[in-house]
Amino acid sequence: MIGWAKASAVLALFHIAPCAAAQSNEGEAVDPAQQTTAPKASIFKDPQDGHFDMSRWLLDRKGFLPVPVVISDPAVGYGGGVALAFFHRPEGAALERTATDGRKQMIPPNIYGVSGMKTENGSTAYGAGAVLHFKDDRWRYTGGVAKASFNLDFYTPGNVLPEVGIGYSSDGYMAFQKIARRLGDQSLFLGLQWIYMDLDIGFDVDSDRQYFKPHELNRKTSGLGLSLQYDQRDNSFTPNSGWLGMLEGNFYDDAIGSDNDFQSYRAHAFGYLPLADKRLVLGLRGDVRWVGGDVPFYRLPYIDLRGIGSARYQDTRAATIETELRWNLTPRWAAIGFLGAGRTWGVHSNFSGATSQVAKGVGGRYLVARQLGLYVGLDYAFGPEDDTVYVQVGSAWR
């Protein structure tokens, strides 16, 4: 299924109230007429460099980040919506931890969010979720629920006959729940997760059902999964160094409410290498996904790259590699360039017979919350079929 749209931050200006009347050394009130009025301090101005910054608003004031959802995915067309992200750091919670190699790692605040969106082809989605950290980041929780209706195309392989896009709609509910525990004092997390979808599948032309087996059209999928994640990034929003690697497997069975019995797996790694005295950050990404069993057609893996529409290229196996270079032009502004390739194979072709799809692009970033290391910006991607604009909050890699 199509992922959540990338979003951009809305910038607004607020000011804190003036301070109380000053007192003299003898404890007598100073005549306001003789008092020099101190300038009002902006909650959205960083005292370190004087630039626009949302750190104090999000952390000290427990404020929210209003995010206009801008969608430009070729799979669903252009659209938009709104999201609200609430940041909260519990009283007394640690700000960072020391990794086993001695490096400092930021412990992110808890984030709660709600969102809604709609696109030009009639796709809609509404949802709520949270990312939480407990016990100085020994426990992590990620979860959300959504009501979504997507209008998409499923593409036949085109090996013998010409490639054909079959228009279909999926309407229903989705839920994701995950809890992870740090193993000892390591950067290693063991996670348990549950993924549920209840989707009603319809076709633009009802006779197109003939191209699918009965089990490929079943609506309910419910699976339990395990994951093992190694997270040594210095920052989970926009990393500058370190790496993340994860292995996960999800198992769907009628015993836990699934109409189909199948398995899905994913192995991925993101690495970040600072260069040229940290003026450059080189990012490397590898991602492999595969499925087995009676898989519904809408749960097949696909190439996940900027510049390629969600679910455009699907099969039982999908692999992606991508590199991204960020050039920190100033302490606040950065330029990026990225290049990636993906391939799907399995049922319709073997790996050597499959064709790789290549996408590339450029973008810009602004450090909108220095204390969080959070960048926002725009990417322009050139794909094999479409040129696409993406609005990014944090890293483009998920």
Disulfide bonds with the S-S distance in Angstrom:
none
